């Protein structure tokens, strides 16, 4: 029983380290200006590059 608790605790620690590393990486990119918002060329509003058309003005995206 003792070994399984140690393994569980080690896995939880690895999860915490991984999540903290991801959050730290995101915060670095945001503070250094590495995150850019994609703007629609027609309406100049932020939009997703995942879709072929702007959800605000329905124009085609390049």
C-alpha positions in Angstrom: 0.0 0.0 0.0 2.9 2.4 0.8 4.4 2.0 -2.7 1.2 2.8 -4.5 0.8 6.0 -2.5 4.4 7.0 -3.4 3.7 6.4 -7.1 0.5 8.4 -6.9 2.2 11.3 -5.2 5.1 11.2 -7.8 2.6 11.3 -10.7 0.7 14.2 -9.0 4.0 16.1 -8.6 4.8 15.6 -12.3 1.4 17.0 -13.3 1.9 20.0 -11.1 5.3 20.7 -12.6 4.0 20.3 -16.1 1.0 22.6 -15.6 3.2 25.2 -13.8 5.7 25.1 -16.8 2.9 25.6 -19.3 1.5 28.6 -17.3 5.0 30.1 -17.0 5.5 29.7 -20.7 2.2 31.4 -21.6 2.9 34.3 -19.2 6.4 34.8 -20.7 4.9 34.9 -24.3 2.2 37.4 -23.2 4.6 39.7 -21.4 7.1 39.7 -24.3 4.5 40.3 -26.9 4.7 36.9 -28.5 0.9 36.4 -28.6 -0.6 38.2 -31.6 -4.3 38.7 -32.2 -5.5 38.0 -35.8 -7.6 40.8 -37.1 -10.1 40.6 -40.0 -8.8 42.8 -42.8 -12.4 44.0 -43.6 -13.8 44.9 -40.2 -10.6 45.0 -38.1 -12.2 43.0 -35.3 -10.4 40.0 -33.7 -11.4 36.7 -35.4 -10.3 33.1 -35.5 -8.0 31.7 -38.3 -9.7 28.3 -37.9 -12.7 29.3 -40.0 -12.7 30.5 -43.6 -15.0 33.4 -42.9 -15.1 36.2 -40.3 -17.9 35.6 -37.8 -18.5 39.4 -37.5 -18.8 40.6 -41.1 -18.9 37.2 -43.0 -16.0 38.2 -45.3 -13.5 35.6 -46.6 -10.2 35.5 -44.7 -6.9 35.1 -46.5 
